[in-house]
C-alpha cells in the first residue's frame, strides 16, 4: 500500500525521499506499463507546479515516440524523432531543460498551458527506450537540481523496465 509522505522542504532531501519511494514501488514489479504508470503518478504527487508528467516510448518501426503512461490532460500520441522538445531529446539522447517552450524551434504544443519543460531520455543497454516528459505552466520552472535528480530517477526506473 502506498502512503503519501510530506516531502522535505529541502529539495535535495525531497528528491532523496522520492527515489526511496520509487525503489519501493518498482522493486518487485516486472510489468513495464505498471512501473511507468506508478512512476508518473509518483512524480505527479511529488513535483509542485507541473501540469503534465509522463512517458513516451520509442517505436523503432515508425521512428517515433508513442504516448505511454502519464498524468495530466490528454496528450499528443505520436512525436517524430527530432521534432519538438521530446523528439529532440530522444534524438540527441540528452536531457533538455526549456525555460520557455514558445522559444523552442518546432515546439509541439499538446497543452496550451505549458510554459516550460524538461525531457529526460531513457536509454537502456545503449538503445533508446523513450523519454520522461514533464511540463509546467510556469516559465523557468526546471533547473539544474531538477535535471540532476530526475536523471537519477530515470536511472532507477531503468532498472525496472
VOBANU-978153 format. One record per atom (N, C-alpha, C): residue number from 1; residue in three letters; y, x, z negated. Coordinates in pm, whole numbers. Each point is the difference from the previous one (the first is absolute). Example, Ala and Ser with C-alpha at 12.3 -4.5 7.8 and 13.67 -1.06 7.14 Angstrom:
// VOBANU-978153
+-----+------+--------+--------+--------+
! pos ! code !      v !      u !      w !
+-----+------+--------+--------+--------+
!   1 !  ALA !   -569 !   1319 !   -780 !
!   1 !  ALA !    119 !    -89 !      0 !
!   1 !  ALA !    120 !     90 !      0 !
!   2 !  SER !    105 !    -35 !     72 !
!   2 !  SER !    119 !     82 !     -6 !
!   2 !  SER !    109 !    -77 !    -73 !
+-----+------+--------+--------+--------+
END
This chain:
// VOBANU-978153
+-----+------+--------+--------+--------+
! pos ! code !      v !      u !      w !
+-----+------+--------+--------+--------+
!   1 !  UNK !   -118 !     85 !      0 !
!   1 !  UNK !    118 !    -85 !      0 !
!   1 !  UNK !    124 !     89 !      0 !
!   2 !  UNK !     98 !    -36 !     80 !
!   2 !  UNK !    124 !     75 !      9 !
!   2 !  UNK !    101 !    -60 !    -97 !
!   3 !  UNK !     64 !     85 !    -75 !
!   3 !  UNK !    107 !    -45 !    -88 !
!   3 !  UNK !    130 !     68 !     43 !
!   4 !  UNK !    107 !    -76 !      0 !
!   4 !  UNK !    130 !     52 !     41 !
!   4 !  UNK !     55 !     87 !   -112 !
!   5 !  UNK !     37 !    121 !     37 !
!   5 !  UNK !     60 !     91 !    -96 !
!   5 !  UNK !    149 !      7 !     23 !
!   6 !  UNK !     72 !     24 !   -107 !
!   6 !  UNK !    142 !     26 !     15 !
!   6 !  UNK !     12 !    148 !     35 !
!   7 !  UNK !     54 !     27 !    117 !
!   7 !  UNK !      9 !    138 !     45 !
!   7 !  UNK !    115 !     71 !    -69 !
!   8 !  UNK !    -17 !    130 !    -18 !
!   8 !  UNK !    101 !     83 !    -65 !
!   8 !  UNK !    129 !     -2 !     81 !
!   9 !  UNK !    112 !      7 !    -70 !
!   9 !  UNK !    130 !      8 !     68 !
!   9 !  UNK !     18 !    137 !     66 !
!  10 !  UNK !    -71 !    101 !    -51 !
!  10 !  UNK !      1 !    132 !     60 !
!  10 !  UNK !    -85 !     -9 !    127 !
!  11 !  UNK !     59 !     31 !    115 !
!  11 !  UNK !    -71 !    -21 !    128 !
!  11 !  UNK !   -128 !     82 !      9 !
!  12 !  UNK !      3 !    125 !    -44 !
!  12 !  UNK !   -120 !     83 !      6 !
!  12 !  UNK !   -111 !    -62 !    -85 !
!  13 !  UNK !     33 !    -40 !   -122 !
!  13 !  UNK !   -100 !    -63 !    -87 !
!  13 !  UNK !    -50 !   -131 !     60 !
!  14 !  UNK !     89 !    -77 !     60 !
!  14 !  UNK !    -38 !   -125 !     64 !
!  14 !  UNK !    -98 !     25 !    114 !
!  15 !  UNK !     30 !     98 !     83 !
!  15 !  UNK !    -90 !     32 !    110 !
!  15 !  UNK !   -134 !     52 !    -52 !
!  16 !  UNK !      0 !     76 !   -109 !
!  16 !  UNK !   -126 !     46 !    -59 !
!  16 !  UNK !    -84 !   -119 !    -47 !
!  17 !  UNK !     65 !   -100 !    -59 !
!  17 !  UNK !    -70 !   -122 !    -41 !
!  17 !  UNK !    -57 !    -72 !    123 !
!  18 !  UNK !     79 !     -5 !    106 !
!  18 !  UNK !    -44 !    -64 !    125 !
!  18 !  UNK !   -127 !     67 !     53 !
!  19 !  UNK !     -1 !    133 !      3 !
!  19 !  UNK !   -117 !     72 !     50 !
!  19 !  UNK !   -122 !    -25 !    -88 !
!  20 !  UNK !     22 !     -5 !   -129 !
!  20 !  UNK !   -109 !    -29 !    -93 !
!  20 !  UNK !    -59 !   -138 !     28 !
!  21 !  UNK !     86 !    -99 !     20 !
!  21 !  UNK !    -47 !   -135 !     31 !
!  21 !  UNK !    -72 !     -4 !    135 !
!  22 !  UNK !     53 !     73 !     98 !
!  22 !  UNK !    -64 !      4 !    131 !
!  22 !  UNK !   -142 !     55 !    -11 !
!  23 !  UNK !    -14 !    109 !    -73 !
!  23 !  UNK !   -134 !     60 !    -18 !
!  23 !  UNK !    -96 !   -103 !    -61 !
!  24 !  UNK !     47 !    -72 !   -100 !
!  24 !  UNK !    -85 !    -98 !    -68 !
!  24 !  UNK !    -37 !   -115 !     94 !
!  25 !  UNK !     94 !    -46 !     81 !
!  25 !  UNK !    -27 !   -110 !     93 !
!  25 !  UNK !    -95 !     40 !    112 !
!  26 !  UNK !     13 !    123 !     48 !
!  26 !  UNK !    -73 !     43 !    119 !
!  26 !  UNK !   -134 !     66 !    -31 !
!  27 !  UNK !    -18 !     39 !   -123 !
!  27 !  UNK !   -109 !     88 !    -42 !
!  27 !  UNK !   -138 !    -36 !     54 !
!  28 !  UNK !    -44 !   -121 !    -17 !
!  28 !  UNK !   -138 !    -35 !     35 !
!  28 !  UNK !    -10 !    -94 !    120 !
!  29 !  UNK !    111 !    -23 !     70 !
!  29 !  UNK !     -4 !    -94 !    112 !
!  29 !  UNK !    -18 !     76 !    131 !
!  30 !  UNK !    -88 !    -50 !     85 !
!  30 !  UNK !    -27 !     64 !    129 !
!  30 !  UNK !     64 !    -75 !    118 !
!  31 !  UNK !     52 !   -120 !    -22 !
!  31 !  UNK !     60 !    -77 !    108 !
!  31 !  UNK !    141 !     53 !     29 !
!  32 !  UNK !     20 !     45 !    121 !
!  32 !  UNK !    132 !     50 !     40 !
!  32 !  UNK !    103 !   -112 !     -8 !
!  33 !  UNK !    -35 !   -119 !     47 !
!  33 !  UNK !     94 !   -112 !     -4 !
!  33 !  UNK !     40 !    -33 !   -143 !
!  34 !  UNK !    -96 !     -6 !    -90 !
!  34 !  UNK !     30 !    -30 !   -140 !
!  34 !  UNK !     90 !    107 !    -60 !
!  35 !  UNK !    -27 !    126 !     30 !
!  35 !  UNK !     80 !    108 !    -56 !
!  35 !  UNK !    142 !      1 !     55 !
!  36 !  UNK !     16 !    -27 !    128 !
!  36 !  UNK !    135 !     -8 !     57 !
!  36 !  UNK !     76 !   -121 !    -56 !
!  37 !  UNK !    -70 !   -111 !    -16 !
!  37 !  UNK !     63 !   -121 !    -55 !
!  37 !  UNK !     47 !     25 !   -143 !
!  38 !  UNK !    -87 !     57 !    -83 !
!  38 !  UNK !     40 !     29 !   -138 !
!  38 !  UNK !    109 !    105 !     -7 !
!  39 !  UNK !     -5 !     98 !     88 !
!  39 !  UNK !    104 !    103 !      2 !
!  39 !  UNK !    136 !    -60 !     34 !
!  40 !  UNK !      4 !    -91 !     98 !
!  40 !  UNK !    128 !    -62 !     36 !
!  40 !  UNK !     51 !    -89 !   -114 !
!  41 !  UNK !    -90 !    -72 !    -66 !
!  41 !  UNK !     41 !    -84 !   -113 !
!  41 !  UNK !     52 !     85 !   -115 !
!  42 !  UNK !    -66 !    112 !    -27 !
!  42 !  UNK !     43 !     89 !   -108 !
!  42 !  UNK !    138 !     58 !     29 !
!  43 !  UNK !     21 !     45 !    121 !
!  43 !  UNK !    132 !     54 !     37 !
!  43 !  UNK !    108 !   -109 !     -6 !
!  44 !  UNK !    -34 !   -120 !     41 !
!  44 !  UNK !     95 !   -110 !     -4 !
!  44 !  UNK !     42 !    -31 !   -145 !
!  45 !  UNK !    -97 !     10 !    -90 !
!  45 !  UNK !     28 !    -23 !   -142 !
!  45 !  UNK !     87 !    113 !    -58 !
!  46 !  UNK !    -25 !    122 !     43 !
!  46 !  UNK !     63 !    118 !    -58 !
!  46 !  UNK !    141 !     28 !     53 !
!  47 !  UNK !     19 !    -11 !    131 !
!  47 !  UNK !    125 !     44 !     61 !
!  47 !  UNK !    108 !   -107 !     -6 !
!  48 !  UNK !    114 !     31 !    -61 !
!  48 !  UNK !    111 !    -95 !      0 !
!  48 !  UNK !     75 !      4 !    133 !
!  49 !  UNK !     67 !   -107 !     30 !
!  49 !  UNK !     90 !     -6 !    115 !
!  49 !  UNK !    -68 !     29 !    134 !
!  50 !  UNK !   -117 !    -61 !     18 !
!  50 !  UNK !    -66 !      7 !    131 !
!  50 !  UNK !    -26 !   -143 !     48 !
!  51 !  UNK !    -14 !    -16 !    130 !
!  51 !  UNK !    -29 !   -133 !     53 !
!  51 !  UNK !   -128 !     -4 !     84 !
!  52 !  UNK !    -63 !    117 !     19 !
!  52 !  UNK !   -126 !      3 !     75 !
!  52 !  UNK !    -72 !    130 !    -32 !
!  53 !  UNK !   -129 !    -10 !    -23 !
!  53 !  UNK !    -83 !    119 !    -21 !
!  53 !  UNK !   -138 !    -29 !     56 !
!  54 !  UNK !    -50 !     92 !     79 !
!  54 !  UNK !   -133 !    -23 !     55 !
!  54 !  UNK !    -46 !    113 !     90 !
!  55 !  UNK !   -107 !    -30 !     69 !
!  55 !  UNK !    -67 !    102 !     81 !
!  55 !  UNK !    -14 !    -45 !    143 !
!  56 !  UNK !     11 !     97 !     87 !
!  56 !  UNK !    -37 !    -16 !    141 !
!  56 !  UNK !   -114 !     99 !     24 !
!  57 !  UNK !   -106 !    -48 !     63 !
!  57 !  UNK !   -116 !     84 !     29 !
!  57 !  UNK !      2 !     39 !    148 !
!  58 !  UNK !    -38 !    125 !     26 !
!  58 !  UNK !     -1 !     50 !    137 !
!  58 !  UNK !   -121 !    -53 !     77 !
!  59 !  UNK !     28 !    -53 !    119 !
!  59 !  UNK !   -105 !    -47 !     91 !
!  59 !  UNK !      1 !     94 !    121 !
!  60 !  UNK !    -99 !     87 !      5 !
!  60 !  UNK !     -4 !    103 !    103 !
!  60 !  UNK !     -5 !    -57 !    141 !
!  61 !  UNK !    -80 !   -104 !     20 !
!  61 !  UNK !    -18 !    -57 !    133 !
!  61 !  UNK !    133 !    -40 !     64 !
!  62 !  UNK !     88 !    -62 !    -78 !
!  62 !  UNK !    130 !    -45 !     53 !
!  62 !  UNK !    112 !     99 !    -27 !
!  63 !  UNK !    -27 !    104 !    -80 !
!  63 !  UNK !     99 !     97 !    -44 !
!  63 !  UNK !    119 !    -71 !    -66 !
!  64 !  UNK !    -36 !    -93 !    -91 !
!  64 !  UNK !    101 !    -77 !    -72 !
!  64 !  UNK !    -35 !     -6 !   -148 !
!  65 !  UNK !    102 !    -30 !    -79 !
!  65 !  UNK !    -19 !    -34 !   -140 !
!  65 !  UNK !    -17 !   -151 !     -8 !
!  66 !  UNK !    -99 !    -44 !    -77 !
!  66 !  UNK !    -28 !   -142 !    -13 !
!  66 !  UNK !     20 !    -41 !   -146 !
!  67 !  UNK !     67 !   -110 !    -21 !
!  67 !  UNK !     31 !    -49 !   -133 !
!  67 !  UNK !   -124 !    -10 !    -88 !
!  68 !  UNK !     12 !     53 !   -120 !
!  68 !  UNK !   -107 !     -8 !   -100 !
!  68 !  UNK !     52 !    -76 !   -121 !
!  69 !  UNK !    -64 !     18 !   -115 !
!  69 !  UNK !     42 !    -69 !   -122 !
!  69 !  UNK !    144 !     34 !    -37 !
!  70 !  UNK !     74 !   -103 !    -47 !
!  70 !  UNK !    141 !     20 !    -36 !
!  70 !  UNK !     46 !   -105 !    -98 !
!  71 !  UNK !    120 !     22 !    -52 !
!  71 !  UNK !     71 !    -96 !    -85 !
!  71 !  UNK !    138 !    -19 !     61 !
!  72 !  UNK !     40 !   -123 !     25 !
!  72 !  UNK !    131 !    -27 !     58 !
!  72 !  UNK !     -9 !   -107 !    106 !
!  73 !  UNK !    107 !    -14 !     76 !
!  73 !  UNK !      4 !    -98 !    109 !
!  73 !  UNK !    -94 !     41 !    112 !
!  74 !  UNK !    -41 !    -98 !     83 !
!  74 !  UNK !    -82 !     36 !    116 !
!  74 !  UNK !     67 !    113 !     79 !
!  75 !  UNK !    -84 !     86 !     59 !
!  75 !  UNK !     52 !    122 !     60 !
!  75 !  UNK !    -47 !     17 !    144 !
!  76 !  UNK !     58 !     99 !     66 !
!  76 !  UNK !    -44 !     38 !    134 !
!  76 !  UNK !   -148 !     36 !     -8 !
!  77 !  UNK !    -77 !    -47 !     96 !
!  77 !  UNK !   -144 !     22 !     -4 !
!  77 !  UNK !    -38 !    135 !     61 !
!  78 !  UNK !     63 !     38 !    110 !
!  78 !  UNK !    -35 !    125 !     68 !
!  78 !  UNK !    126 !     84 !     25 !
!  79 !  UNK !    -16 !    128 !    -27 !
!  79 !  UNK !    109 !     95 !     23 !
!  79 !  UNK !    -56 !    117 !     81 !
!  80 !  UNK !     54 !     24 !    118 !
!  80 !  UNK !    -47 !    113 !     80 !
!  80 !  UNK !     30 !    134 !    -70 !
!  81 !  UNK !    -92 !     94 !     12 !
!  81 !  UNK !     23 !    134 !    -55 !
!  81 !  UNK !    125 !     59 !     67 !
!  82 !  UNK !     88 !     54 !    -82 !
!  82 !  UNK !    124 !     58 !     49 !
!  82 !  UNK !    118 !    -95 !      2 !
!  83 !  UNK !    -24 !   -129 !    -31 !
!  83 !  UNK !    108 !   -100 !      1 !
!  83 !  UNK !     38 !    -39 !   -141 !
!  84 !  UNK !    131 !    -15 !    -24 !
!  84 !  UNK !     49 !    -40 !   -131 !
!  84 !  UNK !    -30 !    105 !   -105 !
!  85 !  UNK !     30 !    -32 !   -125 !
!  85 !  UNK !    -20 !     95 !   -110 !
!  85 !  UNK !   -150 !     22 !    -23 !
!  86 !  UNK !    -77 !   -107 !     -3 !
!  86 !  UNK !   -145 !     13 !    -24 !
!  86 !  UNK !    -68 !     78 !    110 !
!  87 !  UNK !     27 !    -35 !    124 !
!  87 !  UNK !    -63 !     68 !    113 !
!  87 !  UNK !     39 !    146 !     11 !
!  88 !  UNK !    124 !     31 !    -37 !
!  88 !  UNK !     47 !    139 !      3 !
!  88 !  UNK !    -65 !     81 !   -111 !
!  89 !  UNK !     -6 !    -56 !   -121 !
!  89 !  UNK !    -67 !     69 !   -111 !
!  89 !  UNK !   -147 !     25 !     32 !
!  90 !  UNK !    -63 !    -97 !     64 !
!  90 !  UNK !   -141 !     16 !     38 !
!  90 !  UNK !    -15 !    110 !    105 !
!  91 !  UNK !     84 !     -1 !    100 !
!  91 !  UNK !     -8 !     99 !    107 !
!  91 !  UNK !     24 !    141 !    -54 !
!  92 !  UNK !    102 !     15 !    -85 !
!  92 !  UNK !     35 !    131 !    -53 !
!  92 !  UNK !    -87 !     38 !   -121 !
!  93 !  UNK !    -72 !    -97 !    -54 !
!  93 !  UNK !    -81 !     17 !   -120 !
!  93 !  UNK !     80 !     67 !   -112 !
!  94 !  UNK !    121 !    -55 !    -19 !
!  94 !  UNK !     84 !     44 !   -111 !
!  94 !  UNK !     77 !   -118 !    -55 !
!  95 !  UNK !     29 !      7 !   -130 !
!  95 !  UNK !     73 !   -108 !    -66 !
!  95 !  UNK !    142 !     -9 !     54 !
!  96 !  UNK !     44 !   -123 !     23 !
!  96 !  UNK !    138 !    -24 !     42 !
!  96 !  UNK !     69 !    -86 !   -105 !
!  97 !  UNK !    116 !     45 !    -44 !
!  97 !  UNK !     86 !    -76 !    -90 !
!  97 !  UNK !    125 !    -33 !     80 !
!  98 !  UNK !     25 !   -129 !     18 !
!  98 !  UNK !    113 !    -45 !     82 !
!  98 !  UNK !     95 !    -78 !    -90 !
!  99 !  UNK !    119 !     55 !    -20 !
!  99 !  UNK !    100 !    -62 !    -88 !
!  99 !  UNK !     59 !   -128 !     59 !
! 100 !  UNK !     13 !     -5 !    133 !
! 100 !  UNK !     55 !   -116 !     68 !
! 100 !  UNK !    -81 !    -23 !    127 !
! 101 !  UNK !    -89 !    -98 !     -5 !
! 101 !  UNK !    -91 !    -23 !    113 !
! 101 !  UNK !     74 !    -36 !    128 !
! 102 !  UNK !    121 !    -54 !    -14 !
! 102 !  UNK !     76 !    -40 !    119 !
! 102 !  UNK !     52 !    121 !     77 !
! 103 !  UNK !     -4 !    117 !    -62 !
! 103 !  UNK !     42 !    123 !     66 !
! 103 !  UNK !   -119 !     77 !     59 !
! 104 !  UNK !   -120 !    -51 !    -23 !
! 104 !  UNK !   -120 !     69 !     50 !
! 104 !  UNK !    -26 !    -45 !    143 !
! 105 !  UNK !     -2 !     93 !     96 !
! 105 !  UNK !    -22 !    -38 !    140 !
! 105 !  UNK !   -134 !    -71 !     18 !
! 106 !  UNK !      5 !   -117 !     61 !
! 106 !  UNK !   -122 !    -76 !     28 !
! 106 !  UNK !    -58 !    -73 !   -118 !
! 107 !  UNK !     79 !    -16 !   -108 !
! 107 !  UNK !    -49 !    -71 !   -118 !
! 107 !  UNK !    -55 !   -137 !     40 !
! 108 !  UNK !   -115 !    -35 !    -56 !
! 108 !  UNK !    -61 !   -130 !     24 !
! 108 !  UNK !     30 !    -88 !   -121 !
! 109 !  UNK !     79 !   -103 !     20 !
! 109 !  UNK !     42 !    -86 !   -111 !
! 109 !  UNK !   -101 !   -113 !    -18 !
! 110 !  UNK !    -84 !     12 !   -102 !
! 110 !  UNK !    -94 !   -108 !    -32 !
! 110 !  UNK !     63 !    -97 !   -100 !
! 111 !  UNK !     82 !     53 !    -92 !
! 111 !  UNK !     69 !    -81 !   -101 !
! 111 !  UNK !    148 !     36 !      7 !
! 112 !  UNK !     85 !    -95 !     35 !
! 112 !  UNK !    142 !     25 !     15 !
! 112 !  UNK !     66 !     50 !   -128 !
! 113 !  UNK !    -62 !    -27 !   -115 !
! 113 !  UNK !     57 !     44 !   -128 !
! 113 !  UNK !    -19 !    150 !    -26 !
! 114 !  UNK !    -92 !     63 !     71 !
! 114 !  UNK !    -29 !    141 !    -25 !
! 114 !  UNK !    118 !     88 !     42 !
! 115 !  UNK !     36 !     90 !    -91 !
! 115 !  UNK !    111 !     93 !     25 !
! 115 !  UNK !    -45 !    147 !     -2 !
! 116 !  UNK !   -102 !     31 !    -82 !
! 116 !  UNK !    -52 !    137 !     -5 !
! 116 !  UNK !   -151 !     -6 !     -4 !
! 117 !  UNK !    -62 !    116 !     24 !
! 117 !  UNK !   -145 !     -1 !     16 !
! 117 !  UNK !    -56 !    139 !    -30 !
! 118 !  UNK !   -121 !      2 !    -53 !
! 118 !  UNK !    -77 !    123 !    -11 !
! 118 !  UNK !   -137 !    -28 !     59 !
! 119 !  UNK !    -49 !     95 !     79 !
! 119 !  UNK !   -131 !    -13 !     62 !
! 119 !  UNK !    -76 !    129 !    -25 !
! 120 !  UNK !   -118 !    -13 !    -62 !
! 120 !  UNK !    -85 !    115 !    -31 !
! 120 !  UNK !   -127 !    -11 !     85 !
! 121 !  UNK !    -24 !     99 !     86 !
! 121 !  UNK !   -123 !     -4 !     79 !
! 121 !  UNK !   -123 !     22 !    -87 !
! 122 !  UNK !   -109 !    -61 !     40 !
! 122 !  UNK !   -128 !     18 !    -67 !
! 122 !  UNK !    -91 !     71 !     99 !
! 123 !  UNK !    -33 !    125 !    -32 !
! 123 !  UNK !    -84 !     82 !     86 !
! 123 !  UNK !   -126 !     33 !    -78 !
! 124 !  UNK !   -114 !    -37 !     56 !
! 124 !  UNK !   -129 !     21 !    -66 !
! 124 !  UNK !    -87 !     90 !     86 !
! 125 !  UNK !    -43 !    109 !    -58 !
! 125 !  UNK !    -84 !     97 !     72 !
! 125 !  UNK !     64 !     42 !    132 !
! 126 !  UNK !    130 !     22 !     -2 !
! 126 !  UNK !     73 !     46 !    118 !
! 126 !  UNK !     33 !   -106 !    101 !
! 127 !  UNK !    -41 !   -125 !    -25 !
! 127 !  UNK !     23 !   -110 !     94 !
! 127 !  UNK !     95 !   -103 !    -60 !
! 128 !  UNK !     89 !    -52 !     84 !
! 128 !  UNK !     91 !   -104 !    -46 !
! 128 !  UNK !    -79 !   -124 !    -37 !
! 129 !  UNK !     16 !    -48 !   -122 !
! 129 !  UNK !    -59 !   -127 !    -45 !
! 129 !  UNK !    101 !   -112 !     15 !
! 130 !  UNK !    126 !     28 !    -35 !
! 130 !  UNK !    105 !   -101 !      4 !
! 130 !  UNK !    122 !     48 !    -74 !
! 131 !  UNK !     80 !    -96 !    -49 !
! 131 !  UNK !    121 !     33 !    -74 !
! 131 !  UNK !     19 !    -98 !   -115 !
! 132 !  UNK !     65 !     50 !   -105 !
! 132 !  UNK !     55 !    -84 !   -106 !
! 132 !  UNK !    145 !    -23 !     36 !
! 133 !  UNK !     42 !   -124 !      5 !
! 133 !  UNK !    136 !    -37 !     40 !
! 133 !  UNK !     65 !    -80 !   -113 !
! 134 !  UNK !    119 !     43 !    -42 !
! 134 !  UNK !     72 !    -72 !   -105 !
! 134 !  UNK !    144 !    -19 !     45 !
! 135 !  UNK !     47 !   -125 !     -7 !
! 135 !  UNK !    137 !    -35 !     39 !
! 135 !  UNK !     80 !    -46 !   -121 !
! 136 !  UNK !    131 !     19 !      9 !
! 136 !  UNK !     90 !    -46 !   -106 !
! 136 !  UNK !    120 !    -70 !     61 !
! 137 !  UNK !     53 !   -100 !    -71 !
! 137 !  UNK !    123 !    -65 !     47 !
! 137 !  UNK !    125 !     81 !    -37 !
! 138 !  UNK !    -18 !    117 !    -62 !
! 138 !  UNK !    112 !     87 !    -37 !
! 138 !  UNK !      1 !    125 !     88 !
! 139 !  UNK !    116 !     37 !     50 !
! 139 !  UNK !     13 !    126 !     72 !
! 139 !  UNK !    -21 !    115 !    -99 !
! 140 !  UNK !    -65 !    105 !     47 !
! 140 !  UNK !    -18 !    119 !    -81 !
! 140 !  UNK !    -89 !    -18 !   -121 !
! 141 !  UNK !    -91 !    -96 !      4 !
! 141 !  UNK !    -85 !    -32 !   -116 !
! 141 !  UNK !    -97 !    112 !    -35 !
! 142 !  UNK !    -51 !     72 !     99 !
! 142 !  UNK !   -106 !     98 !    -21 !
! 142 !  UNK !     56 !    142 !      2 !
! 143 !  UNK !    -57 !     85 !    -86 !
! 143 !  UNK !     47 !    138 !     -9 !
! 143 !  UNK !   -118 !     97 !     -6 !
! 144 !  UNK !     31 !    127 !    -28 !
! 144 !  UNK !   -102 !    105 !     -4 !
! 144 !  UNK !   -104 !    -28 !   -108 !
! 145 !  UNK !     41 !    -56 !   -113 !
! 145 !  UNK !    -95 !    -33 !   -107 !
! 145 !  UNK !   -100 !   -105 !     49 !
! 146 !  UNK !     51 !   -104 !     65 !
! 146 !  UNK !    -90 !   -102 !     56 !
! 146 !  UNK !    -96 !     64 !    100 !
! 147 !  UNK !     52 !     84 !     88 !
! 147 !  UNK !    -85 !     64 !    100 !
! 147 !  UNK !   -111 !     81 !    -66 !
! 148 !  UNK !     37 !     83 !    -95 !
! 148 !  UNK !    -99 !     85 !    -66 !
! 148 !  UNK !   -111 !    -82 !    -64 !
! 149 !  UNK !     37 !   -104 !    -75 !
! 149 !  UNK !   -100 !    -77 !    -73 !
! 149 !  UNK !    -77 !    -96 !     89 !
! 150 !  UNK !     64 !    -54 !    102 !
! 150 !  UNK !    -73 !    -87 !     92 !
! 150 !  UNK !    -99 !     80 !     85 !
! 151 !  UNK !     32 !    125 !     29 !
! 151 !  UNK !    -97 !     87 !     67 !
! 151 !  UNK !   -119 !     26 !    -92 !
! 152 !  UNK !     25 !     18 !   -130 !
! 152 !  UNK !   -110 !     16 !    -96 !
! 152 !  UNK !    -83 !   -128 !     -8 !
! 153 !  UNK !     68 !   -115 !      4 !
! 153 !  UNK !    -70 !   -129 !     -1 !
! 153 !  UNK !    -93 !    -10 !    121 !
! 154 !  UNK !     49 !     37 !    117 !
! 154 !  UNK !    -81 !     -4 !    122 !
! 154 !  UNK !   -117 !     99 !    -10 !
! 155 !  UNK !     24 !    117 !    -59 !
! 155 !  UNK !   -110 !     96 !    -20 !
! 155 !  UNK !   -110 !    -62 !    -85 !
! 156 !  UNK !     39 !    -71 !   -106 !
! 156 !  UNK !    -99 !    -66 !    -86 !
! 156 !  UNK !    -72 !   -112 !     78 !
! 157 !  UNK !     76 !    -80 !     69 !
! 157 !  UNK !    -58 !   -109 !     80 !
! 157 !  UNK !    -99 !     53 !    103 !
! 158 !  UNK !     35 !    114 !     58 !
! 158 !  UNK !    -81 !     61 !    105 !
! 158 !  UNK !   -142 !     30 !    -47 !
! 159 !  UNK !    -19 !     19 !   -128 !
! 159 !  UNK !   -133 !     26 !    -55 !
! 159 !  UNK !    -87 !   -126 !      0 !
! 160 !  UNK !     62 !   -115 !     23 !
! 160 !  UNK !    -69 !   -128 !    -15 !
! 160 !  UNK !      3 !    -86 !    126 !
! 161 !  UNK !     31 !     64 !    112 !
! 161 !  UNK !     -2 !    -74 !    128 !
! 161 !  UNK !    -91 !     71 !     99 !
+-----+------+--------+--------+--------+
END
